[in-house]
């Protein structure tokens, strides 16, 4: 049976509030302050690249996890530790993806206000990653601890 970790519930609520607030502020900024004039510049292109890469990484991560994927942090009794595909290179590709597309979205609209709000997502995602690692150590024990030694958290070969 799946049950979301209690420690994950504050993340779900706060991250949802931050994400949708930032998107709302970004659109408001674009429509009312920038007068809905879209200029394709470096910031917009960077935002679009971050957004597309983030969504792509999320799709690959979800597909690799298959039936073990869930929005909330949870494990099942028959759960296996996934160490192949994108998980061979990073332990938390879906969390990495969330950082990328979250920061990219307000940049698409050239919204500094939305971007500043979205920066709050980084510590929230880092908190969630810590909770997830604790849950996985509890579930998989030494197998997960060995996986940690061989695989980076977010950025392949770096961090």
N, C-alpha and C positions, 0 to 999 in steps of 0.2 A: 504494500500500500504506500502511496506517495503522500507525504505531508511536508509542507513548506517549513523550513527552519524558522523558528520564532525570531531569531536574530536578523533574518532577511526581511521581515515585514516592514520595519522602519525604512529600509532602503527602497522597497517597492513604492511606498507612499511618497517619500521625499523625492525620489528620482522622477516619479511621474509628475509631481508638482513643478519641479525645476524644469524638466524637459518641456512640458506644455506651456509653462510661463514664458520660457525663453522663446519658444516658437511664436507665441502670441505677441510678445514684445518685438520680435524680429519683423513680423508682418506689419505691426503697428508702425514701427520705425520706417519701414520701407514705404508704406502707403502714405502716412501722414507727415513724416519729416522729410523723407527723400522724394516725396511726391510721385512715387511709383515709377521713377525713371531708372531703368535698368541699364547699367553700363557694364559691359563685359570686360572686367579688368583682372589684375593679378589676384586680388582678394577673392573675387567671385569664382575664378577658375580653381584656386586653391580649395575653397569651400566645396566646390562641386567634386573635385578629386577626392578630398577627404570623405565626403558623403558617399560617393560611389564605392570607394575602397572599403569603407566601413560596412556598408550594406552587403557587399560581396563577401567579406570575411565572415559576417554574421550568417549568411546563407550557407557558406561552406561549413562553418562550425556546427550549425543546426543539423545539416544533412549528415555530417560525420557522426554526431551523437545519435541520430536516428530516434528510436523510441525512448531513449534516455533523456532527451531534451525536455525541459520544462521552464516556464518563465520564472517560477520561484525556485529557490535552492532546495533540492530534495534528492534523495536516492531511493532506489527500490531494493527489495531483498535480493533480487537476482542480478543487480547491477554489476556490470563489468567496468573496469577502468579503461577508458579509451586512450590509447597511446599511439594511434596511427593517424594518417592523413595530416591535417593541419595541427592536430594535437601532438604530433611527433616534434614539432618545432616550438609551439607555445602552449602553455597550460591553460590559458584563459583567452582564447581567441574571441569569444562572444563579448567578453568585457572590453577587450581591446577595440572591437568593432563599435561598441556603444560609445567609447570615447571619441573615436574617429568621426562617426556620423553625427554625433551630438555637437561636436565643435564645428563640423563642416556646415551644418544647416544654417546657422545665422550668418556665416560668411558668404553663403550664396546670395543672401539679401544685403550684404555689406553692412550688417547691423552690429555695431560695436556694443550697443546695449544688450542685445540678445546674446552675443558672444560672452560678455562679462557674466551674465546670469548663468550661461551654460558651463562656465568654468567650475561652478559648484559641483557639476557632475563628476569631476575627477576625484575629489576626496570621497564622494559617495561610492564610486565604483571601486576605489581602493579599499574602502571599508568592506564592501561586499566580497571582494576577492579574498580578504583575510578570513571572513566568515566561511566562505566556500572552501578555502584550504583547510581550515579546522575541521569542517564537516567531512572532507575527503580523507584526511588523516585518520579520523575516527572510523570511517567506513573501511578503508583499504589498508591502514597501518603501514607496515614497512614497504609494501609495494608502492604506495604513493610517495613515501619518503625517498625511495630510490628514483622514482620518476622526477621528483623535484631536483635531484642532483644532476639529472641528464637534460632537463628541459627548462628553458627560460620562461618567465612568467608572462611577458607580453611581447617583447621584441626578440625575434630569433637571434641567437648567438650573442645577444647584448644584455637584455634585462628580462 
